[in-house]
């Protein structure tokens, strides 16, 4: 089992090591993921349940699920 994991690791390591354009594409992908998950979250997704008690959170989530299912 250990040998299989080592072979898989060396396969991917040598593949990524010999990339030319692939590195640039991976950098672009990582930048896009950063923008999607961190920047958009900061500006567009507000923490509505942050200042609520656990009971208020349960009520809000329950109402939202019921409202969206109709």
C-alpha positions as CSV (number, residue, x, y, z in Angstrom):
1,X,0.0,0.0,0.0
2,X,2.8,2.4,0.9
3,X,4.5,1.7,-2.5
4,X,1.3,2.5,-4.4
5,X,1.0,5.9,-2.7
6,X,4.7,6.6,-3.3
7,X,4.3,5.7,-7.0
8,X,1.2,7.9,-7.3
9,X,3.0,10.8,-5.6
10,X,6.1,10.5,-7.9
11,X,3.9,10.3,-11.0
12,X,2.1,13.6,-10.2
13,X,5.2,15.3,-8.8
14,X,7.2,14.6,-12.0
15,X,4.2,15.6,-14.1
16,X,3.8,19.0,-12.4
17,X,7.6,19.5,-12.3
18,X,7.8,19.3,-16.1
19,X,4.9,21.6,-16.9
20,X,5.4,24.8,-18.7
21,X,2.0,26.3,-19.5
22,X,0.3,24.1,-16.8
23,X,1.9,26.2,-14.0
24,X,0.5,29.4,-15.4
25,X,-3.0,27.8,-15.7
26,X,-2.8,26.5,-12.1
27,X,-1.9,30.0,-10.9
28,X,-4.9,31.4,-12.8
29,X,-7.2,28.7,-11.3
30,X,-5.9,29.4,-7.8
31,X,-6.5,33.2,-8.3
32,X,-10.0,32.5,-9.5
33,X,-10.8,30.3,-6.5
34,X,-9.5,33.0,-4.2
35,X,-11.7,35.6,-5.8
36,X,-14.7,33.4,-5.7
37,X,-14.4,32.2,-2.1
38,X,-12.8,35.2,-0.3
39,X,-13.5,38.4,-2.1
40,X,-17.1,37.6,-3.0
41,X,-17.9,36.4,0.5
42,X,-16.6,39.6,2.0
43,X,-18.6,41.9,-0.2
44,X,-21.8,40.0,-1.1
45,X,-22.6,37.4,1.5
46,X,-23.6,39.1,4.8
47,X,-23.6,37.1,8.0
48,X,-27.3,37.3,8.8
49,X,-27.3,34.9,11.7
50,X,-24.2,36.2,13.5
51,X,-25.9,38.2,16.3
52,X,-28.7,35.8,17.0
53,X,-29.3,33.2,19.7
54,X,-29.4,29.5,18.8
55,X,-33.2,29.6,19.0
56,X,-33.5,32.6,16.7
57,X,-31.1,30.8,14.3
58,X,-33.3,27.7,14.3
59,X,-36.4,29.8,13.6
60,X,-34.8,31.7,10.8
61,X,-33.4,28.7,9.1
62,X,-36.7,26.8,9.5
63,X,-38.7,29.7,8.0
64,X,-36.3,30.0,5.1
65,X,-36.6,26.3,4.3
66,X,-40.3,26.4,4.4
67,X,-40.5,29.6,2.4
68,X,-38.2,28.3,-0.3
69,X,-40.0,25.0,-0.6
70,X,-43.3,26.6,-1.6
